[in-house]
Amino acid sequence: MKSIISSLFALSLLSLSSAHAQCHFPAIFNFGDSNSDTGGLSAAFGQAGPPHGSSFFGSPSGRYCDGRLVIDFIAESLGLPYLSAFLDSVGSNFSHGANFATAGSPIRALNSTLRQSGFSPFSLDVQFVQFSNFHNRSQTVRSRGGIYTTMLPEADSFSQALYTFDIGQNDLTAGYFANKTVEQIGTVDVPEIISQFKNAVTYIYAQGGRYFWIHNTGPMGCLAYVIEWFPLKASDFDSHGCLSPLNHLAQQFNDALKQAVIELRASLSEAAITYVDVYSAKHELFVHAQGHGFKRSLVSCCGHGGKYNYNKNIWCGKKVTVKGKEVYIGKPCDEPDKAVIWDGVHFTQAANKFIFDKIATGLSMACHRQ
């Protein structure tokens, strides 16, 4: 497998980590979509119900997963609590950061509603506005003292925090679902999407952010909700059962994102920016699932019917009433820890742990300019 962490110079990860002190981040501020949403969309539009959360939290936790996400494992590894969603007003504590991600969020705002398209109105530019307001207002409120000092971050946390990003997949699928060709999305849409991403990072830098951890996008051509959207030809699939054109589009986006990171490193003189290749980790899971202890790769754990146990009209957790009793028709599998995909769209906790383990080494040097 190719290297998971991109570096601009030819030093190994081992020599880098030994040459610098290990990084310490007092907070995380996260921006993204459902891959890192810890409750934002649920707070805004209604809770993601059971069986989400069943493998770890014991009940729904705002995550579209049976348990923890990659961002949760990042927080654990840094000794920080799980991130509260910025939009969640109940039981939240922002003393060690905040999560602005919502499921369905794109980088670029889409001219549609959540119920029309399934995409969130909280695009990356909106998430930045939320962060900017939080940055300013949290310090005003914290200055009142008392309980606010235990619920809101210290002023220095904003310059010392890790700023994490996992977003872009929805921009690509939005174009595909709108009947644009892969070529149109790659040549017309991707440059504008990447430009807006660079703007967001630059704006956060202007507000004091210095440490950036940027995930590329995964092999979306291996996800049931993409595979099942349109009738397809056998020639569209690779030897592993994934859609080659969509995976090539993801790689095209990732190439542009990597170039954007190079440009940002050059223009933001005090920033430490880590490009994180989650595509390779996720693709490895689909290609060699059994070799890593998984039984299911493309087939969803939680869903109903069809080749992939996925039906967009019978979602994970959907129930019907039979003889006065509610029963699942979108039910979970018996061994979610042996499945890569949870619900046709999102990864299981076990898969997220695998992905985290592949990228975790980079956290020890994410505060150092590369």
Secondary structure in CASP SS format (residue, H / E / C, confidence):
PFRMAT SS
TARGET T0000
AUTHOR 0000-0000-0000
METHOD secondary structure of the structure
MODEL  1
M C 1.00
K C 1.00
S C 1.00
I C 1.00
I E 1.00
S E 1.00
S C 1.00
L C 1.00
F C 1.00
A C 1.00
L C 1.00
S C 1.00
L H 1.00
L H 1.00
S H 1.00
L H 1.00
S H 1.00
S H 1.00
A H 1.00
H C 1.00
A C 1.00
Q C 1.00
C C 1.00
H C 1.00
F C 1.00
P C 1.00
A C 1.00
I E 1.00
F E 1.00
N E 1.00
F E 1.00
G E 1.00
D C 1.00
S C 1.00
N C 1.00
S C 1.00
D C 1.00
T C 1.00
G C 1.00
G H 1.00
L H 1.00
S H 1.00
A H 1.00
A H 1.00
F H 1.00
G C 1.00
Q C 1.00
A C 1.00
G C 1.00
P C 1.00
P C 1.00
H C 1.00
G C 1.00
S C 1.00
S C 1.00
F C 1.00
F C 1.00
G C 1.00
S C 1.00
P C 1.00
S C 1.00
G C 1.00
R C 1.00
Y C 1.00
C C 1.00
D C 1.00
G C 1.00
R C 1.00
L C 1.00
V H 1.00
I H 1.00
D H 1.00
F H 1.00
I H 1.00
A H 1.00
E H 1.00
S H 1.00
L C 1.00
G C 1.00
L C 1.00
P C 1.00
Y C 1.00
L C 1.00
S C 1.00
A E 1.00
F C 1.00
L C 1.00
D C 1.00
S C 1.00
V C 1.00
G C 1.00
S C 1.00
N C 1.00
F C 1.00
S C 1.00
H C 1.00
G E 1.00
A E 1.00
N E 1.00
F C 1.00
A C 1.00
T C 1.00
A C 1.00
G C 1.00
S C 1.00
P C 1.00
I C 1.00
R C 1.00
A C 1.00
L C 1.00
N C 1.00
S C 1.00
T C 1.00
L H 1.00
R H 1.00
Q H 1.00
S H 1.00
G C 1.00
F C 1.00
S C 1.00
P C 1.00
F C 1.00
S C 1.00
L H 1.00
D H 1.00
V H 1.00
Q H 1.00
F H 1.00
V H 1.00
Q H 1.00
F H 1.00
S H 1.00
N H 1.00
F H 1.00
H H 1.00
N H 1.00
R H 1.00
S H 1.00
Q H 1.00
T H 1.00
V H 1.00
R H 1.00
S C 1.00
R C 1.00
G C 1.00
G C 1.00
I C 1.00
Y H 1.00
T H 1.00
T H 1.00
M H 1.00
L C 1.00
P C 1.00
E C 1.00
A C 1.00
D C 1.00
S H 1.00
F H 1.00
S H 1.00
Q H 1.00
A C 1.00
L E 1.00
Y E 1.00
T E 1.00
F E 1.00
D E 1.00
I C 1.00
G C 1.00
Q H 1.00
N H 1.00
D H 1.00
L H 1.00
T H 1.00
A H 1.00
G H 1.00
Y H 1.00
F H 1.00
A C 1.00
N C 1.00
K C 1.00
T C 1.00
V H 1.00
E H 1.00
Q H 1.00
I H 1.00
G H 1.00
T H 1.00
V H 1.00
D H 1.00
V H 1.00
P H 1.00
E H 1.00
I H 1.00
I H 1.00
S H 1.00
Q H 1.00
F H 1.00
K H 1.00
N H 1.00
A H 1.00
V H 1.00
T H 1.00
Y H 1.00
I H 1.00
Y H 1.00
A H 1.00
Q C 1.00
G C 1.00
G C 1.00
R C 1.00
Y E 1.00
F E 1.00
W E 1.00
I E 1.00
H E 1.00
N C 1.00
T C 1.00
G C 1.00
P C 1.00
M H 1.00
G H 1.00
C H 1.00
L C 1.00
A H 1.00
Y H 1.00
V H 1.00
I H 1.00
E C 1.00
W C 1.00
F C 1.00
P C 1.00
L C 1.00
K C 1.00
A H 1.00
S H 1.00
D H 1.00
F E 1.00
D C 1.00
S C 1.00
H C 1.00
G C 1.00
C C 1.00
L E 1.00
S H 1.00
P H 1.00
L H 1.00
N H 1.00
H H 1.00
L H 1.00
A H 1.00
Q H 1.00
Q H 1.00
F H 1.00
N H 1.00
D H 1.00
A H 1.00
L H 1.00
K H 1.00
Q H 1.00
A H 1.00
V H 1.00
I H 1.00
E H 1.00
L H 1.00
R H 1.00
A H 1.00
S H 1.00
L C 1.00
S C 1.00
E C 1.00
A C 1.00
A E 1.00
I E 1.00
T E 1.00
Y E 1.00
V E 1.00
D C 1.00
V H 1.00
Y H 1.00
S H 1.00
A H 1.00
K H 1.00
H H 1.00
E H 1.00
L H 1.00
F H 1.00
V H 1.00
H C 1.00
A C 1.00
Q H 1.00
G H 1.00
H H 1.00
G C 1.00
F C 1.00
K C 1.00
R E 1.00
S C 1.00
L C 1.00
V C 1.00
S C 1.00
C C 1.00
C C 1.00
G E 1.00
H C 1.00
G C 1.00
G C 1.00
K C 1.00
Y C 1.00
N C 1.00
Y C 1.00
N C 1.00
K C 1.00
N C 1.00
I C 1.00
W C 1.00
C C 1.00
G C 1.00
K C 1.00
K E 1.00
V E 1.00
T E 1.00
V E 1.00
K C 1.00
G C 1.00
K E 1.00
E E 1.00
V E 1.00
Y E 1.00
I C 1.00
G C 1.00
K E 1.00
P C 1.00
C C 1.00
D C 1.00
E C 1.00
P H 1.00
D H 1.00
K H 1.00
A E 1.00
V C 1.00
I E 1.00
W C 1.00
D C 1.00
G C 1.00
V C 1.00
H C 1.00
F E 1.00
T C 1.00
Q H 1.00
A H 1.00
A H 1.00
N H 1.00
K H 1.00
F H 1.00
I H 1.00
F H 1.00
D H 1.00
K H 1.00
I H 1.00
A H 1.00
T H 1.00
G H 1.00
L H 1.00
S H 1.00
M H 1.00
A C 1.00
C C 1.00
H C 1.00
R C 1.00
Q C 1.00
END
